[in-house]
Amino acid sequence: MAEISKNLEKNRKAKEVVVDEIKERLSRTKSVVLVNARGLTVAQDTALRKALRKAGGVDYKVYKNSMINFAIEGTDFAGLKDYLAGPTAVAFSYDDATAAAAVISKNLKGMPALEFKASAIDGEVYDAAKTKAIADIPSREVLLSKLLGSFKSPMSSFARVINQIAEKNAAAE
């Protein structure tokens, strides 16, 4: 009887470690993406993990739904509870909120078994379709460079016009 009690206590502590790990990741993350990766081959899963690591600022791990459920309870991510059915892999994005979703989206075509379940960003929970739409949003750096490019274009045109006027006046003198 003491042996069973000791094993139960050991098992409970192991589960607490996993829940604490998830909570710690949630405290640092900008977004969470839940995916169903059942049916991926080992090679496909390895390729997906490599792509997510390469993106930087992204952690990807498979957890038991019950552990995720305990960890998200009372957090901004509690709305993900409705999507915790079947095997669940979790991608945490720490730097760019769309990074994990974008990488997973790129891999969807070559991995038909991979599918979005849901995501959460800033306390808002999104279903699979909206998560796919979020994945298509360019990164912050791309958006900033487009914005700067749009500022630069009119300035460059203005500078060319002024330069042409100056050259025309210089030629007329």
ROTOR-69452 format. One record per atom (N, C-alpha, C): residue in three letters; atom name; x, y, z. Coordinates in steps of 0.05 Angstrom, whole numbers. Atoms other than C-alpha are relative to their C-alpha. Example, Ala and Ser with C-alpha at 12.3 -4.5 7.8 and 13.67 -1.06 7.14 Angstrom:
<martis>
MARTI code site   east  north     up
MARTI  ALA    N     18    -24      0
MARTI  ALA   CA    246    -90    156
MARTI  ALA    C     18     24      0
MARTI  SER    N    -16    -24     -1
MARTI  SER   CA    273    -21    143
MARTI  SER    C    -15     22     14
</martis>
This chain:
<martis>
MARTI code site   east  north     up
MARTI  MET    N     16    -24      0
MARTI  MET   CA      0      0      0
MARTI  MET    C     17     25      0
MARTI  ALA    N    -18    -23     -1
MARTI  ALA   CA     57     48     17
MARTI  ALA    C     13      4    -27
MARTI  GLU    N    -13     -1     27
MARTI  GLU   CA     89     31    -50
MARTI  GLU    C    -18     14    -20
MARTI  ILE    N     19    -12     18
MARTI  ILE   CA     26     51    -88
MARTI  ILE    C     -2     30      6
MARTI  SER    N      2    -28     -8
MARTI  SER   CA     21    116    -49
MARTI  SER    C     25     15     -9
MARTI  LYS    N    -25    -13      8
MARTI  LYS   CA     94    131    -63
MARTI  LYS    C      1      5    -30
MARTI  ASN    N      1     -3     29
MARTI  ASN   CA     84    119   -138
MARTI  ASN    C    -19     22     -9
MARTI  LEU    N     20    -21      6
MARTI  LEU   CA     22    163   -139
MARTI  LEU    C     12     28      5
MARTI  GLU    N    -13    -25     -7
MARTI  GLU   CA     60    219   -105
MARTI  GLU    C     21      7    -21
MARTI  LYS    N    -21     -4     20
MARTI  LYS   CA    118    211   -154
MARTI  LYS    C    -12      9    -26
MARTI  ASN    N     14     -6     25
MARTI  ASN   CA     70    213   -213
MARTI  ASN    C    -12     28      1
MARTI  ARG    N     12    -27     -3
MARTI  ARG   CA     35    275   -186
MARTI  ARG    C     21     21     -2
MARTI  LYS    N    -22    -19      1
MARTI  LYS   CA    101    311   -178
MARTI  LYS    C     10      3    -28
MARTI  ALA    N     -9     -1     28
MARTI  ALA   CA    121    293   -249
MARTI  ALA    C    -19     17    -17
MARTI  LYS    N     20    -16     15
MARTI  LYS   CA     56    322   -275
MARTI  LYS    C      2     30      7
MARTI  GLU    N     -3    -27     -8
MARTI  GLU   CA     66    385   -234
MARTI  GLU    C     23     14    -14
MARTI  VAL    N    -23    -11     14
MARTI  VAL   CA    134    395   -267
MARTI  VAL    C     -8      7    -29
MARTI  VAL    N      8     -6     27
MARTI  VAL   CA    102    391   -336
MARTI  VAL    C    -19     24     -1
MARTI  VAL    N     18    -23     -1
MARTI  VAL   CA     46    439   -317
MARTI  VAL    C     15     26      5
MARTI  ASP    N    -17    -24     -6
MARTI  ASP   CA     97    488   -288
MARTI  ASP    C     16      8    -25
MARTI  GLU    N    -14     -6     25
MARTI  GLU   CA    137    483   -353
MARTI  GLU    C    -18     14    -20
MARTI  ILE    N     19    -12     19
MARTI  ILE   CA     76    500   -395
MARTI  ILE    C     -6     28     10
MARTI  LYS    N      6    -26    -11
MARTI  LYS   CA     58    558   -348
MARTI  LYS    C     23     20     -4
MARTI  GLU    N    -23    -17      4
MARTI  GLU   CA    128    585   -352
MARTI  GLU    C      2     10    -29
MARTI  ARG    N     -1     -7     28
MARTI  ARG   CA    126    584   -428
MARTI  ARG    C    -23     20     -7
MARTI  LEU    N     23    -18      5
MARTI  LEU   CA     57    617   -428
MARTI  LEU    C      5     28     11
MARTI  SER    N     -6    -26    -12
MARTI  SER   CA     83    673   -384
MARTI  SER    C     18     17    -18
MARTI  ARG    N    -19    -15     17
MARTI  ARG   CA    135    692   -437
MARTI  ARG    C    -10      3    -29
MARTI  THR    N      7      2     28
MARTI  THR   CA     97    678   -501
MARTI  THR    C    -18     23     -9
MARTI  LYS    N     18    -19     12
MARTI  LYS   CA     63    727   -548
MARTI  LYS    C    -24    -14    -13
MARTI  SER    N     22     15     12
MARTI  SER   CA     21    673   -581
MARTI  SER    C      5    -30      4
MARTI  VAL    N      0     29     -2
MARTI  VAL   CA      4    600   -577
MARTI  VAL    C    -15    -11    -23
MARTI  VAL    N     14     13     22
MARTI  VAL   CA    -14    555   -635
MARTI  VAL    C     -3    -29      6
MARTI  LEU    N      5     29     -4
MARTI  LEU   CA    -46    487   -626
MARTI  LEU    C     -4    -13    -27
MARTI  VAL    N      3     15     25
MARTI  VAL   CA    -39    436   -681
MARTI  VAL    C     -5    -29      5
MARTI  ASN    N      3     29      0
MARTI  ASN   CA    -59    365   -695
MARTI  ASN    C     22    -10    -19
MARTI  ALA    N    -23     10     16
MARTI  ALA   CA      5    331   -718
MARTI  ALA    C     -2    -31     -3
MARTI  ARG    N      3     29      2
MARTI  ARG   CA    -23    260   -716
MARTI  ARG    C      2     -8    -30
MARTI  GLY    N     -3     10     27
MARTI  GLY   CA     -3    222   -778
MARTI  GLY    C     26     10    -14
MARTI  LEU    N    -26     -9     12
MARTI  LEU   CA     63    259   -791
MARTI  LEU    C     20    -22      2
MARTI  THR    N    -22     19     -1
MARTI  THR   CA    121    215   -808
MARTI  THR    C     22     12     18
MARTI  VAL    N    -22    -10    -16
MARTI  VAL   CA    184    221   -766
MARTI  VAL    C     16     21    -15
MARTI  ALA    N    -14    -19     17
MARTI  ALA   CA    218    256   -824
MARTI  ALA    C    -15     27     -2
MARTI  GLN    N     16    -24      2
MARTI  GLN   CA    161    306   -831
MARTI  GLN    C      1     16     27
MARTI  ASP    N      0    -13    -26
MARTI  ASP   CA    159    320   -756
MARTI  ASP    C     28     13      5
MARTI  THR    N    -27    -11     -3
MARTI  THR   CA    235    330   -755
MARTI  THR    C      3     25    -17
MARTI  ALA    N     -2    -23     17
MARTI  ALA   CA    230    378   -814
MARTI  ALA    C    -16     24     11
MARTI  LEU    N     16    -21    -12
MARTI  LEU   CA    175    417   -780
MARTI  LEU    C     14     12     25
MARTI  ARG    N    -14    -10    -23
MARTI  ARG   CA    214    422   -715
MARTI  ARG    C     24     17     -8
MARTI  LYS    N    -24    -15      9
MARTI  LYS   CA    276    445   -753
MARTI  LYS    C     -8     27    -11
MARTI  ALA    N     10    -26     11
MARTI  ALA   CA    236    499   -790
MARTI  ALA    C     -8     19     22
MARTI  LEU    N      8    -17    -22
MARTI  LEU   CA    207    524   -725
MARTI  LEU    C     24     10     16
MARTI  ARG    N    -25     -9    -13
MARTI  ARG   CA    276    526   -692
MARTI  ARG    C     13     22    -16
MARTI  LYS    N    -13    -20     18
MARTI  LYS   CA    303    564   -752
MARTI  LYS    C    -14     27      1
MARTI  ALA    N     16    -25     -2
MARTI  ALA   CA    247    616   -745
MARTI  ALA    C      9     16     23
MARTI  GLY    N     -9    -14    -24
MARTI  GLY   CA    276    634   -677
MARTI  GLY    C    -22      9     17
MARTI  GLY    N     20     -9    -19
MARTI  GLY   CA    237    650   -615
MARTI  GLY    C    -25    -17      1
MARTI  VAL    N     24     18      0
MARTI  VAL   CA    191    590   -623
MARTI  VAL    C      8    -26     13
MARTI  ASP    N     -3     27    -12
MARTI  ASP   CA    184    528   -580
MARTI  ASP    C    -23    -17    -10
MARTI  TYR    N     21     19     10
MARTI  TYR   CA    145    467   -604
MARTI  TYR    C      2    -25     16
MARTI  LYS    N     -1     24    -16
MARTI  LYS   CA    126    409   -561
MARTI  LYS    C    -28    -13      1
MARTI  VAL    N     25     15     -3
MARTI  VAL   CA     72    355   -554
MARTI  VAL    C     -4     -4     30
MARTI  TYR    N      8      3    -28
MARTI  TYR   CA     36    356   -487
MARTI  TYR    C    -27    -15      1
MARTI  LYS    N     26     12     -5
MARTI  LYS   CA    -22    317   -458
MARTI  LYS    C    -20     22      4
MARTI  ASN    N     20    -21     -2
MARTI  ASN   CA    -86    356   -463
MARTI  ASN    C     -6      7     29
MARTI  SER    N      6     -6    -28
MARTI  SER   CA    -98    349   -388
MARTI  SER    C     21     18     12
MARTI  MET    N    -21    -18    -10
MARTI  MET   CA    -31    382   -374
MARTI  MET    C     -4     28    -10
MARTI  ILE    N      5    -26     12
MARTI  ILE   CA    -46    439   -422
MARTI  ILE    C    -24     13     14
MARTI  ASN    N     24    -11    -12
MARTI  ASN   CA   -115    447   -391
MARTI  ASN    C      6     11     28
MARTI  PHE    N     -8    -10    -27
MARTI  PHE   CA    -86    453   -320
MARTI  PHE    C     16     26     -2
MARTI  ALA    N    -18    -23      2
MARTI  ALA   CA    -34    504   -344
MARTI  ALA    C    -15     25    -10
MARTI  ILE    N     14    -24     11
MARTI  ILE   CA    -82    550   -382
MARTI  ILE    C    -22     10     18
MARTI  GLU    N     22     -8    -18
MARTI  GLU   CA   -134    552   -327
MARTI  GLU    C      7     27     13
MARTI  GLY    N     -3    -27    -13
MARTI  GLY   CA   -143    624   -304
MARTI  GLY    C     19     18    -15
MARTI  THR    N    -18    -17     15
MARTI  THR   CA    -98    653   -358
MARTI  THR    C    -14     12    -25
MARTI  ASP    N     12    -11     25
MARTI  ASP   CA   -110    693   -423
MARTI  ASP    C     -4    -22    -21
MARTI  PHE    N      2     22     20
MARTI  PHE   CA   -104    626   -459
MARTI  PHE    C    -21    -21      7
MARTI  ALA    N     21     19     -9
MARTI  ALA   CA   -162    592   -422
MARTI  ALA    C    -20     -7    -22
MARTI  GLY    N     19      6     22
MARTI  GLY   CA   -205    597   -485
MARTI  GLY    C      9    -22    -18
MARTI  LEU    N     -9     23     17
MARTI  LEU   CA   -162    544   -518
MARTI  LEU    C    -10    -27     10
MARTI  LYS    N     10     24    -12
MARTI  LYS   CA   -194    493   -472
MARTI  LYS    C    -19    -15    -19
MARTI  ASP    N     20     12     18
MARTI  ASP   CA   -249    480   -524
MARTI  ASP    C     14    -15    -23
MARTI  TYR    N    -14     13     23
MARTI  TYR   CA   -196    457   -575
MARTI  TYR    C     19    -23      9
MARTI  LEU    N    -17     21    -11
MARTI  LEU   CA   -161    406   -530
MARTI  LEU    C    -13    -27     -2
MARTI  ALA    N     10     27      5
MARTI  ALA   CA   -185    342   -561
MARTI  ALA    C     19    -14    -20
MARTI  GLY    N    -19     14     17
MARTI  GLY   CA   -142    289   -593
MARTI  GLY    C     28      9      5
MARTI  PRO    N    -29     -7     -4
MARTI  PRO   CA    -66    294   -599
MARTI  PRO    C      4     30     -5
MARTI  THR    N     -5    -28      2
MARTI  THR   CA    -42    365   -589
MARTI  THR    C     29      7      2
MARTI  ALA    N    -27    -11     -1
MARTI  ALA   CA     24    397   -606
MARTI  ALA    C     -3     30      3
MARTI  VAL    N      3    -29     -7
MARTI  VAL   CA     36    468   -581
MARTI  VAL    C     25     14    -10
MARTI  ALA    N    -22    -17      8
MARTI  ALA   CA     79    522   -613
MARTI  ALA    C     -3     27     14
MARTI  PHE    N     -1    -25    -14
MARTI  PHE   CA     98    581   -570
MARTI  PHE    C     17     20    -15
MARTI  SER    N    -15    -21     14
MARTI  SER   CA    120    646   -605
MARTI  SER    C      7     21     20
MARTI  TYR    N     -9    -19    -20
MARTI  TYR   CA    162    690   -560
MARTI  TYR    C      6     28    -11
MARTI  ASP    N     -8    -26     11
MARTI  ASP   CA    186    746   -607
MARTI  ASP    C    -21     11    -19
MARTI  ASP    N     19     -8     20
MARTI  ASP   CA    138    750   -666
MARTI  ASP    C    -25    -17      3
MARTI  ALA    N     24     14     -6
MARTI  ALA   CA     66    732   -652
MARTI  ALA    C     -9    -18    -23
MARTI  THR    N      9     16     23
MARTI  THR   CA     56    704   -723
MARTI  THR    C     21    -20     -9
MARTI  ALA    N    -22     17     10
MARTI  ALA   CA    122    666   -730
MARTI  ALA    C     -8    -30     -1
MARTI  ALA    N      6     28     -1
MARTI  ALA   CA     98    597   -708
MARTI  ALA    C    -22     -7    -20
MARTI  ALA    N     22      5     18
MARTI  ALA   CA     33    601   -747
MARTI  ALA    C     10      2    -29
MARTI  ALA    N    -10     -2     28
MARTI  ALA   CA     71    624   -810
MARTI  ALA    C     16    -24     -8
MARTI  VAL    N    -16     24      6
MARTI  VAL   CA    121    567   -807
MARTI  VAL    C    -17    -25     -4
MARTI  ILE    N     18     24      2
MARTI  ILE   CA     67    515   -795
MARTI  ILE    C    -16      2    -25
MARTI  SER    N     16     -3     24
MARTI  SER   CA     25    544   -851
MARTI  SER    C     16     -7    -25
MARTI  LYS    N    -17      7     23
MARTI  LYS   CA     84    538   -900
MARTI  LYS    C      3    -30     -3
MARTI  ASN    N     -3     29      1
MARTI  ASN   CA     89    465   -881
MARTI  ASN    C    -25    -16     -5
MARTI  LEU    N     26     13      3
MARTI  LEU   CA     15    449   -888
MARTI  LEU    C     -2    -14    -27
MARTI  LYS    N      2     11     27
MARTI  LYS   CA     21    437   -963
MARTI  LYS    C     14    -26     -4
MARTI  GLY    N    -16     24      2
MARTI  GLY   CA     75    385   -957
MARTI  GLY    C     -6    -22     20
MARTI  MET    N      7     18    -22
MARTI  MET   CA     45    353   -895
MARTI  MET    C    -30      0      3
MARTI  PRO    N     30      0     -1
MARTI  PRO   CA    -29    338   -907
MARTI  PRO    C    -11     -9     27
MARTI  ALA    N      9      9    -26
MARTI  ALA   CA    -34    305   -838
MARTI  ALA    C      0     22     21
MARTI  LEU    N     -3    -22    -18
MARTI  LEU   CA    -15    370   -804
MARTI  LEU    C    -24     19     -3
MARTI  GLU    N     22    -19      2
MARTI  GLU   CA    -73    416   -787
MARTI  GLU    C     -1     18     25
MARTI  PHE    N      4    -19    -22
MARTI  PHE   CA    -86    478   -745
MARTI  PHE    C    -25     -9     16
MARTI  LYS    N     23      3    -17
MARTI  LYS   CA   -132    470   -685
MARTI  LYS    C    -11     27      8
MARTI  ALA    N      7    -27    -10
MARTI  ALA   CA   -132    540   -656
MARTI  ALA    C     25     15      7
MARTI  SER    N    -22    -16     -9
MARTI  SER   CA    -88    597   -633
MARTI  SER    C    -11     21     19
MARTI  ALA    N      7    -22    -18
MARTI  ALA   CA    -88    652   -581
MARTI  ALA    C     22     21     -1
MARTI  ILE    N    -18    -22      0
MARTI  ILE   CA    -57    720   -586
MARTI  ILE    C    -12     22     17
MARTI  ASP    N     10    -22    -17
MARTI  ASP   CA    -64    774   -533
MARTI  ASP    C    -27     -6     12
MARTI  GLY    N     25      7    -13
MARTI  GLY   CA   -120    736   -499
MARTI  GLY    C    -23     -6    -18
MARTI  GLU    N     20      6     20
MARTI  GLU   CA   -160    728   -563
MARTI  GLU    C      5    -28    -11
MARTI  VAL    N     -2     27     10
MARTI  VAL   CA   -174    656   -585
MARTI  VAL    C    -11      0    -28
MARTI  TYR    N      8      2     28
MARTI  TYR   CA   -178    640   -659
MARTI  TYR    C     -3    -29     -8
MARTI  ASP    N      3     27     10
MARTI  ASP   CA   -204    578   -693
MARTI  ASP    C     20     -6    -22
MARTI  ALA    N    -20      8     20
MARTI  ALA   CA   -166    540   -747
MARTI  ALA    C      0     18    -24
MARTI  ALA    N      1    -17     24
MARTI  ALA   CA   -190    584   -805
MARTI  ALA    C     12     27      5
MARTI  LYS    N    -12    -26     -7
MARTI  LYS   CA   -172    649   -770
MARTI  LYS    C     30     -3      6
MARTI  THR    N    -28      5     -5
MARTI  THR   CA   -106    619   -748
MARTI  THR    C     15      0    -27
MARTI  LYS    N    -12      1     27
MARTI  LYS   CA    -91    605   -822
MARTI  LYS    C      3     28    -11
MARTI  ALA    N     -1    -28      9
MARTI  ALA   CA   -108    678   -838
MARTI  ALA    C     22     15     14
MARTI  ILE    N    -21    -13    -16
MARTI  ILE   CA    -62    702   -782
MARTI  ILE    C     28     -8    -11
MARTI  ALA    N    -26     10     10
MARTI  ALA   CA     -6    658   -811
MARTI  ALA    C      8     15    -25
MARTI  ASP    N     -6    -14     25
MARTI  ASP   CA    -11    697   -876
MARTI  ASP    C      8     29      4
MARTI  ILE    N     -8    -28     -6
MARTI  ILE   CA      3    764   -842
MARTI  ILE    C     31      1     -1
MARTI  PRO    N    -30     -3      1
MARTI  PRO   CA     75    786   -858
MARTI  PRO    C     11      6     28
MARTI  SER    N    -13     -5    -25
MARTI  SER   CA    124    791   -801
MARTI  SER    C      2     31      5
MARTI  ARG    N     -3    -28     -8
MARTI  ARG   CA    134    857   -764
MARTI  ARG    C     21     14    -17
MARTI  GLU    N    -22    -12     15
MARTI  GLU   CA    200    869   -800
MARTI  GLU    C     -8      6    -29
MARTI  VAL    N      9     -3     28
MARTI  VAL   CA    168    859   -869
MARTI  VAL    C    -19     24     -1
MARTI  LEU    N     19    -22      0
MARTI  LEU   CA    111    907   -851
MARTI  LEU    C     14     27      3
MARTI  LEU    N    -15    -24     -4
MARTI  LEU   CA    160    959   -826
MARTI  LEU    C     15      9    -25
MARTI  SER    N    -16     -7     24
MARTI  SER   CA    203    955   -888
MARTI  SER    C    -19     10    -23
MARTI  LYS    N     19    -10     20
MARTI  LYS   CA    141    963   -932
MARTI  LYS    C     -9     29      7
MARTI  LEU    N      8    -27     -9
MARTI  LEU   CA    120   1024   -891
MARTI  LEU    C     22     20     -7
MARTI  LEU    N    -22    -18      6
MARTI  LEU   CA    189   1055   -897
MARTI  LEU    C      4      4    -30
MARTI  GLY    N     -1     -2     29
MARTI  GLY   CA    189   1039   -972
MARTI  GLY    C    -21     20    -11
MARTI  SER    N     22    -18      9
MARTI  SER   CA    123   1076   -980
MARTI  SER    C      7     29      8
MARTI  PHE    N     -9    -27     -6
MARTI  PHE   CA    153   1136   -944
MARTI  PHE    C     22     10    -18
MARTI  LYS    N    -24     -6     15
MARTI  LYS   CA    217   1134   -984
MARTI  LYS    C     -8      7    -29
MARTI  SER    N      7     -3     28
MARTI  SER   CA    183   1131  -1053
MARTI  SER    C     -8     29     -6
MARTI  PRO    N      7    -28      6
MARTI  PRO   CA    149   1200  -1051
MARTI  PRO    C     23     19      4
MARTI  MET    N    -23    -18     -5
MARTI  MET   CA    212   1232  -1021
MARTI  MET    C     20     -2    -23
MARTI  SER    N    -19      4     22
MARTI  SER   CA    255   1202  -1076
MARTI  SER    C    -11     14    -25
MARTI  SER    N     12    -14     23
MARTI  SER   CA    207   1228  -1129
MARTI  SER    C      3     30      2
MARTI  PHE    N     -3    -29     -5
MARTI  PHE   CA    207   1297  -1098
MARTI  PHE    C     29      9     -4
MARTI  ALA    N    -28     -7      2
MARTI  ALA   CA    283   1297  -1094
MARTI  ALA    C      8      1    -30
MARTI  ARG    N     -7      0     28
MARTI  ARG   CA    288   1278  -1168
MARTI  ARG    C    -11     25    -15
MARTI  VAL    N     12    -23     12
MARTI  VAL   CA    240   1334  -1188
MARTI  VAL    C     16     25      6
MARTI  ILE    N    -16    -24     -8
MARTI  ILE   CA    279   1386  -1148
MARTI  ILE    C     27     -1    -14
MARTI  ASN    N    -25      3     13
MARTI  ASN   CA    344   1359  -1178
MARTI  ASN    C     -2      8    -30
MARTI  GLN    N      4     -7     28
MARTI  GLN   CA    316   1365  -1249
MARTI  GLN    C     -4     30     -4
MARTI  ILE    N      4    -29      2
MARTI  ILE   CA    293   1436  -1236
MARTI  ILE    C     26     15      4
MARTI  ALA    N    -27    -12     -4
MARTI  ALA   CA    362   1454  -1209
MARTI  ALA    C     17     -3    -24
MARTI  GLU    N    -17      4     25
MARTI  GLU   CA    396   1423  -1270
MARTI  GLU    C    -10     17    -23
MARTI  LYS    N     11    -16     22
MARTI  LYS   CA    348   1459  -1317
MARTI  LYS    C      8     29      4
MARTI  ASN    N     -8    -28     -5
MARTI  ASN   CA    362   1526  -1283
MARTI  ASN    C     30      4     -4
MARTI  ALA    N    -29     -2      4
MARTI  ALA   CA    437   1513  -1284
MARTI  ALA    C      6      0    -30
MARTI  ALA    N     -5      1     29
MARTI  ALA   CA    434   1496  -1359
MARTI  ALA    C    -10     26    -13
MARTI  ALA    N     11    -25     12
MARTI  ALA   CA    393   1560  -1373
MARTI  ALA    C     18     23      5
MARTI  GLU    N    -18    -23     -6
MARTI  GLU   CA    445   1605  -1341
MARTI  GLU    C     24      0    -16
</martis>
